[in-house]
Amino acid sequence: MASPQPTVTQLRALVAVADHRHFGRAAASLHVSQPTLSSAVAALERTLAVSLVERTTRSVLLTGVGEEIVRRARVVLGAVDDLTEVALRAREPFAGDLSLGVIPTIAPYLLPRLLPALRGDGGADAGGRTPPLRLREAQTETLLAELRGGALDLALLALPNDEPGIGEIPLYDEEFVLVTAAAHPLAGGSSLPVAALGSQELLLLEDGHCFRAQALDVCHEAGARERTALRAASLSTIVQMVAGGLGLTLLPAAAVPVEVGEGRGLAVATFRRPAPHRRVGLAYRTTSARLPDWELLAARIRAALPATGLDLTPLDGERLAEV
């Protein structure tokens, strides 16, 4: 009689635990309860008759054999996902829901403008239907873990990430601007050299946000300093601190219409070109059989960007070849 075999559900549970090192966060990434996920991992251990996870009060660790099982489970799950995607694509493009993760420094500024533009510019698939989206907003590290584990189909984030098994499709470039109090000497300047920040204190996001790392690069180039005692979890909070005269900050251009408005005592200055900027794109699993779908979606996002009215530079085919 054949010995018991692991189930796909059990393997997904173990990989999620490996990615998040926390049962609660792993369960949330799979949209199941923590007891359900714990039961799946325990059932897998019973099936394989080995201990896979070391549970402590502070952390979750994998045993040596657990690490090896996770490595092989990723291959198995990738193959299962590919099998499903091949069948879906054979029926029609964009079949089923599309799970898209988006980082917090993009989601509130781009999505409210992009999604209506996609629906209105012919951004539906070949069958005339816009793919149903399930959206997830989280920091880059979390999105990549969920992408690797299969909880997400795509992630919209800053590039590059250099993650094994993750491919990237660039979409657009976005310049950074300087936000100051209205009375600041740099307020409203245009074509500022980055060196103009050299004697300034900048307010930045807390650790974990990729935009923090990008802003730090600008600070290092200019010789500016971070005001380390005043970090925030959101750009909105930082902008309010700028309005209170506590320092300056950098914003991605798409955030300006939301975060900087009349009557807030704020001003925006732009940099001399080539200005500091970030490249934004879609991240996907390289094992995915739906790359043609992702490329089609990327092309439609680029085509819809002008309708958003945001100061973004779509990357055409020629520029993509240079990435």
WOLIN-V616307 format. One record per residue. RES is the residue in one letter. SS is DSSP state (hx for helix, st for strand, lp for the rest). Layout:
BEGIN
res:RES ss:SS
res:RES ss:SS
END
This chain:
BEGIN
res:M ss:lp
res:A ss:lp
res:S ss:lp
res:P ss:lp
res:Q ss:lp
res:P ss:lp
res:T ss:lp
res:V ss:hx
res:T ss:hx
res:Q ss:hx
res:L ss:hx
res:R ss:hx
res:A ss:hx
res:L ss:hx
res:V ss:hx
res:A ss:hx
res:V ss:hx
res:A ss:hx
res:D ss:hx
res:H ss:hx
res:R ss:lp
res:H ss:lp
res:F ss:hx
res:G ss:hx
res:R ss:hx
res:A ss:hx
res:A ss:hx
res:A ss:hx
res:S ss:hx
res:L ss:hx
res:H ss:lp
res:V ss:lp
res:S ss:lp
res:Q ss:hx
res:P ss:hx
res:T ss:hx
res:L ss:hx
res:S ss:hx
res:S ss:hx
res:A ss:hx
res:V ss:hx
res:A ss:hx
res:A ss:hx
res:L ss:hx
res:E ss:hx
res:R ss:hx
res:T ss:hx
res:L ss:hx
res:A ss:lp
res:V ss:lp
res:S ss:lp
res:L ss:lp
res:V ss:st
res:E ss:st
res:R ss:st
res:T ss:lp
res:T ss:lp
res:R ss:lp
res:S ss:lp
res:V ss:st
res:L ss:st
res:L ss:st
res:T ss:lp
res:G ss:hx
res:V ss:hx
res:G ss:hx
res:E ss:hx
res:E ss:hx
res:I ss:hx
res:V ss:hx
res:R ss:hx
res:R ss:hx
res:A ss:hx
res:R ss:hx
res:V ss:hx
res:V ss:hx
res:L ss:hx
res:G ss:hx
res:A ss:hx
res:V ss:hx
res:D ss:hx
res:D ss:hx
res:L ss:hx
res:T ss:hx
res:E ss:hx
res:V ss:hx
res:A ss:hx
res:L ss:hx
res:R ss:hx
res:A ss:hx
res:R ss:hx
res:E ss:lp
res:P ss:lp
res:F ss:lp
res:A ss:lp
res:G ss:lp
res:D ss:lp
res:L ss:st
res:S ss:st
res:L ss:st
res:G ss:st
res:V ss:st
res:I ss:lp
res:P ss:hx
res:T ss:hx
res:I ss:hx
res:A ss:hx
res:P ss:hx
res:Y ss:hx
res:L ss:hx
res:L ss:hx
res:P ss:hx
res:R ss:hx
res:L ss:hx
res:L ss:hx
res:P ss:hx
res:A ss:hx
res:L ss:hx
res:R ss:hx
res:G ss:hx
res:D ss:lp
res:G ss:lp
res:G ss:lp
res:A ss:lp
res:D ss:lp
res:A ss:lp
res:G ss:lp
res:G ss:lp
res:R ss:lp
res:T ss:lp
res:P ss:lp
res:P ss:lp
res:L ss:st
res:R ss:st
res:L ss:st
res:R ss:st
res:E ss:st
res:A ss:lp
res:Q ss:lp
res:T ss:hx
res:E ss:hx
res:T ss:hx
res:L ss:hx
res:L ss:hx
res:A ss:hx
res:E ss:hx
res:L ss:hx
res:R ss:hx
res:G ss:hx
res:G ss:lp
res:A ss:lp
res:L ss:lp
res:D ss:lp
res:L ss:st
res:A ss:st
res:L ss:st
res:L ss:st
res:A ss:st
res:L ss:st
res:P ss:lp
res:N ss:lp
res:D ss:lp
res:E ss:lp
res:P ss:lp
res:G ss:lp
res:I ss:st
res:G ss:st
res:E ss:st
res:I ss:st
res:P ss:st
res:L ss:st
res:Y ss:st
res:D ss:st
res:E ss:st
res:E ss:st
res:F ss:st
res:V ss:st
res:L ss:st
res:V ss:st
res:T ss:st
res:A ss:st
res:A ss:lp
res:A ss:lp
res:H ss:lp
res:P ss:lp
res:L ss:lp
res:A ss:lp
res:G ss:lp
res:G ss:lp
res:S ss:lp
res:S ss:lp
res:L ss:st
res:P ss:lp
res:V ss:hx
res:A ss:hx
res:A ss:hx
res:L ss:hx
res:G ss:lp
res:S ss:lp
res:Q ss:lp
res:E ss:st
res:L ss:st
res:L ss:lp
res:L ss:lp
res:L ss:st
res:E ss:lp
res:D ss:lp
res:G ss:lp
res:H ss:lp
res:C ss:hx
res:F ss:hx
res:R ss:hx
res:A ss:hx
res:Q ss:hx
res:A ss:hx
res:L ss:hx
res:D ss:hx
res:V ss:hx
res:C ss:hx
res:H ss:hx
res:E ss:hx
res:A ss:hx
res:G ss:lp
res:A ss:lp
res:R ss:st
res:E ss:st
res:R ss:lp
res:T ss:lp
res:A ss:lp
res:L ss:lp
res:R ss:lp
res:A ss:st
res:A ss:lp
res:S ss:lp
res:L ss:hx
res:S ss:hx
res:T ss:hx
res:I ss:hx
res:V ss:hx
res:Q ss:hx
res:M ss:hx
res:V ss:hx
res:A ss:hx
res:G ss:lp
res:G ss:lp
res:L ss:lp
res:G ss:lp
res:L ss:st
res:T ss:st
res:L ss:st
res:L ss:st
res:P ss:st
res:A ss:hx
res:A ss:hx
res:A ss:hx
res:V ss:hx
res:P ss:hx
res:V ss:hx
res:E ss:hx
res:V ss:lp
res:G ss:lp
res:E ss:lp
res:G ss:lp
res:R ss:lp
res:G ss:lp
res:L ss:st
res:A ss:st
res:V ss:st
res:A ss:st
res:T ss:lp
res:F ss:st
res:R ss:lp
res:R ss:lp
res:P ss:lp
res:A ss:lp
res:P ss:lp
res:H ss:st
res:R ss:st
res:R ss:st
res:V ss:st
res:G ss:st
res:L ss:st
res:A ss:st
res:Y ss:st
res:R ss:st
res:T ss:lp
res:T ss:lp
res:S ss:lp
res:A ss:lp
res:R ss:lp
res:L ss:hx
res:P ss:hx
res:D ss:hx
res:W ss:hx
res:E ss:hx
res:L ss:hx
res:L ss:hx
res:A ss:hx
res:A ss:hx
res:R ss:hx
res:I ss:hx
res:R ss:hx
res:A ss:hx
res:A ss:hx
res:L ss:hx
res:P ss:hx
res:A ss:hx
res:T ss:hx
res:G ss:lp
res:L ss:lp
res:D ss:lp
res:L ss:lp
res:T ss:st
res:P ss:st
res:L ss:lp
res:D ss:lp
res:G ss:hx
res:E ss:hx
res:R ss:hx
res:L ss:hx
res:A ss:lp
res:E ss:lp
res:V ss:lp
END
